[in-house]
Structures are given as structure tokens and as C-alpha cells.
């Protein structure tokens, strides 16, 4: 099996996982700190989805560290299949969460003007949290493509 | 290059493309027929994204018909690369559009109760249109995975 940039058990793979954890964690922290987020299903779903992403990426990050320290090879077809399924599921959920929250925020900011009418809605925090969620998705999408490529080119 | 179910230039590939056109077209028709959709950015974006999907899938559908009638093989790496990029871009846009519209509809139906308060909002039409958009995404996701698998296993 080939080794690509972002493969499991490599330094670049570990960097990708750490980046995913970092952005997802920052997205959760900002959303939780914004007043009134819990009244909106989309924002709660964003937190749940980013939480799942943190758990998944953290788990694979620890696996990368273990593989790097012990010089183990994680390129077995069974392991890669598992990574592919997990990466694709979390990537799809992250994109769905980021987009549904973005839809609601655009509605608040532009379509119905709630951000101007209700200053207690912390729209700028919502927006930054969503941008961070999109960045998380971008990183997990890269991981997913690398894993799928590895699996398909066995 | 292998030939899989859903490969370009096969009957199953043509069926997938026709299904994508059908669901995307139905999603657009329902959304356009719902009163007041144009006031909401997410719903306008859904129509634009589904329109792009119809154009892309129709184009590839015609190419499949041509290949089937003329018995041409569409499995060249250059063509498959082109299909992969187009399929992934339209699949991502379709999922993003379906999710952002779903976020707004859930907000209307559950979080702020606009569907009950304003009967002129045709929430059930929005919902069916979004379900059709998700079905379009499911079909284009299958096409995308098949194309990527074909490209990676060259």
C-alpha cells in the first residue's frame, strides 16, 4: 500500500488530526459562549457534530502518535477501511452541521434582520464558529480523500 | 480500467444520471411553487444548486446515451478525472444547499414556530423539496464514489 501525505501513522497525518481537533474545539467553544444558541436546533446540532469530530480525530491522533513512537505500520486494508468509513461519516455530518447553521445565520443576518433587531443575538460569534466548522470540514475532507485513495489503490 | 455499476457509458450509469435529473427537477418545481420562497437566501441557493445539478447530470446522461448507442468506451483517465471533479463539486454543493435549507425549515417549523404563526408559509412544500434534494445528493454521492474508485484504481 502506498504512503501519501496525510496517511495514518505519519507526521502529516497527525498534523491533520490535530488541526481537526483544534478547529472543531474552537468552533464548539465559540458557539457555547454565544448567548441563546440553545434555542436553535441547527446550532445544537453543530455542537454535537463538532463534538463527535473532536472524539474521532483525537482517537486517530493518539493512534498516529502510537504508530510513530512504536514505528508501527497502520496501512492494513482492514484498518484503512475502518478509517474511510469513520472519516466519511464525520465529514458528511460536519458539512451538514456547518451548512445548516450557516443557513440559519444568513437568515438572521440578511433575510429577516434579527441580528440588527435583537442585539442579544451574538451573530458575529455564530459566524466565526461556523467558519471554524467549515475549516474543520476542509481538513477532514482531505483526510477522507487520502484514506479513500489509499483503499482504492490497494 | 474496471467497469463498475454506475460507470459512465453503462445503463446503470445512465439510470443514476436520470434519477439525479428527476429528483433535482422535482425539488426545483416544488420549491418554485411554494409561496414566498424568494425571501430566503437558503431556498434560492437550493434552486440554483439543483439547477446546476440538472445541467450537469443531463449533460452526462446524454454522453452515456451517445456512448451506449455508438458503443464507445468512456473509461479514459482524462474523462474520468473530469467526471470526478464535476461530480464532487456538484455533490458538495447539493449537500450544502439541502442542509442549509433544512436548517432554515427546522427553524421555521420547530424553533420559532413560523409555520404555525404564518399559514402563508408553505412549510410542507419546503420540506418535500428538501427531501428530494437529499435524494438527489444520495444519487450524486453514489456517482462520485464510483468515479473516484475508478480513477484511484487505474
Boltz contact constraints between the chains, C-beta under 6 A:
constraints:
  - contact:
      token1: [A, 40]
      token2: [B, 111]
      max_distance: 6.0
  - contact:
      token1: [A, 41]
      token2: [B, 106]
      max_distance: 6.0
  - contact:
      token1: [A, 41]
      token2: [B, 111]
      max_distance: 6.0
  - contact:
      token1: [A, 42]
      token2: [B, 103]
      max_distance: 6.0
  - contact:
      token1: [A, 96]
      token2: [B, 99]
      max_distance: 6.0
  - contact:
      token1: [A, 99]
      token2: [B, 96]
      max_distance: 6.0
  - contact:
      token1: [A, 99]
      token2: [B, 99]
      max_distance: 6.0
  - contact:
      token1: [A, 99]
      token2: [B, 100]
      max_distance: 6.0
  - contact:
      token1: [A, 100]
      token2: [B, 99]
      max_distance: 6.0
  - contact:
      token1: [A, 100]
      token2: [B, 102]
      max_distance: 6.0
  - contact:
      token1: [A, 100]
      token2: [B, 103]
      max_distance: 6.0
  - contact:
      token1: [A, 102]
      token2: [B, 100]
      max_distance: 6.0
  - contact:
      token1: [A, 103]
      token2: [B, 42]
      max_distance: 6.0
  - contact:
      token1: [A, 103]
      token2: [B, 100]
      max_distance: 6.0
  - contact:
      token1: [A, 103]
      token2: [B, 103]
      max_distance: 6.0
  - contact:
      token1: [A, 103]
      token2: [B, 104]
      max_distance: 6.0
  - contact:
      token1: [A, 104]
      token2: [B, 103]
      max_distance: 6.0
  - contact:
      token1: [A, 104]
      token2: [B, 107]
      max_distance: 6.0
  - contact:
      token1: [A, 106]
      token2: [B, 41]
      max_distance: 6.0
  - contact:
      token1: [A, 107]
      token2: [B, 104]
      max_distance: 6.0
  - contact:
      token1: [A, 111]
      token2: [B, 40]
      max_distance: 6.0
  - contact:
      token1: [A, 111]
      token2: [B, 41]
      max_distance: 6.0
  - contact:
      token1: [A, 149]
      token2: [B, 152]
      max_distance: 6.0
  - contact:
      token1: [A, 152]
      token2: [B, 149]
      max_distance: 6.0
  - contact:
      token1: [A, 152]
      token2: [B, 152]
      max_distance: 6.0
  - contact:
      token1: [A, 152]
      token2: [B, 153]
      max_distance: 6.0
  - contact:
      token1: [A, 153]
      token2: [B, 152]
      max_distance: 6.0
